[in-house]
Amino acid sequence: METSEIFKIKLKITNFPVYIIHNVINSMSINLYNASKATQIVTICHYFCKKQQNMKRIFVSFISLLFAIQIVFAVNPPTRPDEGMWVPVWIENLNYPDMVRLGLKLKADEVYSNTKPSIKDAIVGLGSNEYKPSQGFFCSGVVVSPQGLVFTNHHCGYDAVQQVSTLEHDYLTNGFWATKLSEEIPIDEMTMSFVVRIEDVTGRVLKNVNDSMSISARDKAINKAIKEIENEASEKGKYDVVVKSMFEGNEYYLYVYETYKDIRLVGAPPSAIGKFGGDTDNWMWPRHTGDFSIFRIYTAPDGSPAEYSDKNIPLKPKKYLPVSIKGVEKNDFSMIFGFPGSTHRYITSQGVEQAINQNNPLIVKIRDKKLSIMRSYMDQDPKIKLQYSSKYAQTSNYWKYFIGQTKGLKRWDVYDRKKELENQFMNWVQQDANRQQKYGT
């Protein structure tokens, strides 16, 4: 099969706008984006196939919390994304024909498969010993070599780089580059997880559920079923597992992960590159930041996940995405994997109103005060500045996010649009007595 499997890297990384980043739920999904022209947006991780006229960019995302690594391939400022969210296990039945039409030259099971190596096996979710896969991932990464080398965003590796930095060896400010394996720095607590498989377990979860049950009885039945499924799938602790509800509890999917705990820092640019623009550039479009950092996964000599040991060896991945320096051509087909954050797509008009007028302003006010307090001490002492750099960046990130979210909700008249949908629904309910009995009036 003729394919062009190339991993593109540039130093002008960008993020999708807020409304796109939070367009997915805590599960693996596929989102389509219009990319009919060549772009200047940058990426850290691309998987291209042959060119196609009037192609669309395809964003394939995995499960996560808060937000994912935003790896974007460029086109001119993007148009609105296609509506919808698709779990990759649906790819062959729902998405594949459209993907082929847009230029994909891979088979469906080369993109996602539970039984043989596929692109999903080159994608990792970043976590920690306390931030486990069942809670989601704070970022994503991609394996780019047969020795377990992983690329992720600079802001995703920021905390790890800060942990191993001192005033004498300030890798956060000056950058770090290991020139050989023995120079790579172990990162305590950091983990990286691969998706082993995803299964639709809706039937099992809802087997003993019916519409006549109370909410508490329904929850009890669902939680019991989920616990049984997770215990069975974990294989006595070999895997991290979680059953996730989707579409407000109408469907349930089992996610099985294999988690590696020996992660080592390989390289990171100076903050002047990796964090260029600071808060001014953050969450903006386009970004101008060299937003990347490099790690390596290590395993026990037999290839199994293991705690840190000097006897461990670099991971031999099932799949990796080789690096290319050929550059990006106009109308190249691109497909991006990642673990994005949770969505509030189904929030009510009252929820939108509360976010705009109460929650978001309060969050911004609290974080603004928190940032001010941290900054007052950080400005006085270089050691404190280094120690609090990651905490400050995390707080600042979502301080600006909630400012932008409020602007976006107002700009797109989300409250009024939600209200209109709710009015349409209630009008539909009123047209039938059975609907009135089921949904209320």
Secondary structure, DSSP 8 states (H G I E B T S, - for coil): -----BEE--S-B----HHHHTSS-SS-EEEEEE--S------S--EEE---TT-EEEEEE---SS---------SS-----S--B-GGGIIIIIHHHHHHTT--S-HHHHS-SSS--GGGGEEEEEESSS-GGG--SEEEEE-STT-EEEE-HHHHHHHHHHT--SSS-HHHH-EE-SSGGG-EE-TTEEEEEEEEEEE-HHHHTTT--TTS-HHHHHHHHHHHHHHHHHHHTTTTTSEEEEEEETTTTEEEEEEEEEE-EEEEEEE--HHHHTTTHHHHTT-SS--B---EEEEEEE-TTS------TT-EE---S----EE-S---TT-EEEEEE------TT--HHHHHHIIIIIHHHHHHHHHHHHHHHHHHHTT-HHHHHHTHHHHHHHHHHHHHHHHHHHHHHHTTHHHHHHHHHHHHHHHHHT-HHHHHHH--
